[in-house]
Amino acid sequence: MEYIDYYKVLGISKTASEGDIKEAYRKLVRKYHPDLNPNDKDAERKFKEVNEANEVLSDPEKRKKYDKYGKDWQHADEIEKNQKQQKRTRNNPNADFTGDFSEFFESMFRDEMAGTRSRQSRFRGQDLQAELHLDLEDVYQTQKQTLTVNGKNIRLTIPAGVENGQTIKIAGHGSPGVNGGTNGDLYITFFIAEHPKFKREGSNLYATVNLDLYTALLGGEILVDTFDGQVKVKIAPETQSGAKAKLKGKGFPVYKQEKTFGDLYLTYQVQLPKNLTAQEKGLFTELAKLRKNGN
C-alpha cells in the first residue's frame, strides 16, 4: 500500500487539534466535492483522500496507530502481537528447541502457515465521512436524494425532521474491504441553512409577524405563512407589539415520528404607519386629544 501523508492532505501539522482537523476537513471537502467539480478526476481523487485522511485523523485510536505505523496502521494489532512474540523468543532463545526435532519442524510449519494466513487476512474497509448541505424546506418532508461519494452514486432516503449537524450512517457504503473483508460505512452529516422567515428549535418553529396599527388596535384576521401553506389567524383587539401566539401542530415534523409535528410560535410586531397625509395627522391629533381628555 502506498504511503499517504494524511497530515499533508489536510494541510495541517502533526500537532493539530481535533478542532484544527475538523476545520481543515470541512474546508477541503467543500472545495473538492464532486457536485462542484463535475467530471474532474483530480478533484475526485483529492476528495477521496480528504475523506480518508479525516476518517483516520479524527479518530484518536486510529490516529495513534497511523502516527506509529504509517501506511501499515490498519495492521497495528498484528504488528504489535508479532513484536511481543519476538520479544518472548529473544528472552528465551532455547524455547524452540525443547522436545524432539519432529515437534520443532512441525512448529516451524505451523508458523509458516500462520504467516501465510495472516498475509491473507480479511480487513474491514475504512469508514467515510461526507457532508450534505440542504435548505430547511428540503427536510420538511421525507425525500430521496442521490449523493456522489468516491465516484459512486448512492441513493438515500432523508427522513423528514433531520436536524442541523445530525449524522446518519449508511452501512456498507464506505471504502471496500481488503481480501474480501466487509466494506466500511458512510457517515453523512447534515448542514441545514437558516431560513429567512422561520427559526427552528427542534420540532418547533418561531416567526415574527408584522401587524398594521389598525388591526392591532381593532382586531381582525390575518394570513400567516406556514410550511403547510397560509392559515387564518384571529387578532384580538388592542394586541400589543411583542405579544405571542401559538399555532399548535404547525411547526416542524418530529424526526422519524410520522404525522407528528411541533408548534409554530408567533411574535407580533406592530408597524406604525408612515407618510401620513394632513388629514390622517389631523385625525391622530384629535384621537390624542380624546385620550388625553379621557384620562
N, C-alpha and C positions, 0 to 999 in steps of 0.2 A: 504494500500500500504506500502510495506517495505521501510524503510528509507535507501537511498544510499548516502553516503558521496561523492559527486562528486569531491570535492577538493582532497580527498584521492585517488579516482580513477585515477585522472590525476597526482597525486604526487606533488601537489602544495599547497601553503598556501592560506588562505582566503584573503590575501592582494595582491595576484598575479595580475600582469597587464595583459592587453589584449595580449601583446606580449608573456608573460610567458605561458598563456593558449594556444595560437596558437602553440608555440614551443613544449609544452608537448603533445598536441594532435597529431601533425604530427609524433612525435617520437613513440608514443604508437600505433597509428593506423597502422603504418608500421610493428611494432613488432607483433601485433595480427591479421593482415589481413588474412582472410580465405585462400587466394591463397598461403600464405606462411606457413599456418598451416592446411593442409587438414585433415579432419576427427578428428580435435582436438576440442572437445566440450568446454573445459575450455577456450581455446583461442577464440572460437566463442562467449562465454558469455562475456569475457573481452572486446572483440572488440565492442560488442553491448553497454556495459557500458561506454566505452570510447567515443563512438559516442553520447550517451545520455548526458554524462557529458559536452561534448563540446557544444552540442546544447543549453544547459541551461546557462552555464557559459560564453559563447562567446556573448550572447545577454544581454546587460546591464539591460533591464527591467526584463527579466526572472531571471537573477542572483540576482537582488534586491529582488524579491519575494521569491526566493529559500533561500536566506540568512535569511529572516524574518520568513518564514513559513515552511521551510524544506520540508518534503515529501508532504505536502499539498499545495505547491506553485502554482499548477495549479488551485486551488480553491481560490486564494488570493482575487480576486474581490468579491466573495460571502462572504468570511470571513469578509472582511472589511465592506461590506454592512450590515451584521448582527451586527457587532460591533457598527456601527452607530445607528442602530435601538435600540439596547440595551441601548446605551447611552441616547438616547432620552427618553426611558422608565424610566430610573433611574432619569433623570432630571424632569420628570413629572409622578410620580408613580400613580397618581389617574386617569391618562388619560384613562385607560382601563375600568374604572367603570362609565364613563359618559354614560347617556342613560339607557335604561331598560336592564334587565337580558338577554332577548332573543337576543338582539344585542351583548351582551358580549359573550355569548356562541357561537353565530354564528361566531364572530370574532376568538374565540379560534379554532373552527372547520376549518375555512379558513387557519389559521396559521399552523395547524397540516397538512392539505392537502398540503399547500405550501412547508412545510418542507419535506414531502414525495416526492413531485415532484423535489425539489432541490436535494435530495439524488440520484434521478434517472436521473438527468440532463445529457444530452449528452455533451461529451467533445471531441474536436478535438485531434488527436494523435500528438505526437511530430514530428517535422521535424528532419531529419537525415542528417549528413554530411559524405561524402565519397571522397576519392581521387582515381584518375586513372592515372597511370604513363605510358606514351607512348613514342615512338620514333617519330622523325619528319616525317619519311616515313608513319607512321600509320595514320596521319591526312592529307596526301596529297589527298586522295580520301575518299569519304563518305563510311563508313563501319559499319557493325553491330558487336556488341560485347556483351558477357554475363558477367554481373557483379554480384558477390555474396554479398548481404547485409542482415545481420541478418539471415543468413542461407537460404535465398531465392535467386534464380537465376533470375536476371532481364535482359531481352533482350532489348538493347537500340541501337539506331542509332546515330553514331557520325558523325556530318556533317564535310565535308572537310573544312580545314581552321581554325579549332579551335585553339585559342591562348593559349600559356603557361600561367597558372594562371586563365584562364577563368572558370567561374562556370555556370552550367546549372541546371535547375530544372526539375525533373521528378515527375509530380504531382501524389499524391496518393500512393507513394511507401515509405513513412515514417512509423513511428510507428502506430499501429492500434488505432482507437478512442475508447473511453470509453462509454459504454451503447449505442452503435450504432452510436456514433459520427463518423465524417469523418476521414479518415486516414491523417496523416501528409504528407509532401512532402520530397523528397530526393534531396539533393543538391550535385552535383558532381563537384569537382574541378579538372581540368586537369593540370598535370605537364609533360611538354614535354622536353625530354633530348636534349642537344645541339648536333648538327650534326658535324661530323669530317670535312666535306667539305664546308658546307653552313652555313652562318649566316643569321638568319631570323629577319626581322623587319617588322612587319605587314604582308602584302602580297608580299613584295619584298625580294629577296634573294641576298646575297653577297658572292662572292667566289674569291679566289686568284688563278691565272693560271700561271704556270711556262712556260717560253719561252726559248728555247735554243738560244744562241747568234746569230747563223747564220740566224734563222727565224726572229729574232728581227731586224737584220740588213738588210736582203734581202727581207723580206716579205714572204708570203706564206699562207698556210691554216693549221689549227689545228683542232682537235676534242675536244669539250668541253662537260663535263658531265652536264646533267640537270636531274630533276626528271622525265622528259618525254623522256629520252634516250639521246644519244650523238647527237650533232649538229656540222656542219662545220662552222668555223668562219674564216674569212679572216683577215690576219695580214698585216697591211701596212708596207712598208719598213721603216727602222730606227725607229721602235717603241721603246720608252724608257721604262725603268723599272719604274713602278708606273703609267703608262698610264692606262686609264679606257675605258671600252666599255659597252654598254647596249644591252641586248638581250630582246627585247620587248615581253611580254607575256610568258616568260619562268620562271617566278617567282612562287609564291605560290598562290593557289586558294583563292579568297576572300570569307570570311565566309558567307554562305547562299546566294551567288550570283553565280548561276550556269553558268559555262563556262566563268567565269571572273577571270583573273589571273593578278598578279603583274609582275614586271620585274626582270630579273637577271642581276646584275651589276658585271662585271669582273674587276679585277685589275691585270695587267700583272707584273710578276716578272721575270726579265731576269736572267738566270742562266749562270754563266761563266764556261767554260769547265775546267775539272780537268785532272791531269795525262797526260799532253801534251807530245807528242813524240818530239824527237830532230827536226824532220822535221817540225812539227807544230810550235815549238818555233821559228825556222828559218823563217817560213812564217809570223808569227806575228811580228817578228823583222823587216822584210822587209816592212810590212804594216805600222809599226810605223814610219819607215824612210820616207816612201812615204807621210804619214800625216804631218810629221814634215817639210819636204821639200815643201810640198804643201802650208803650212802656211807661 
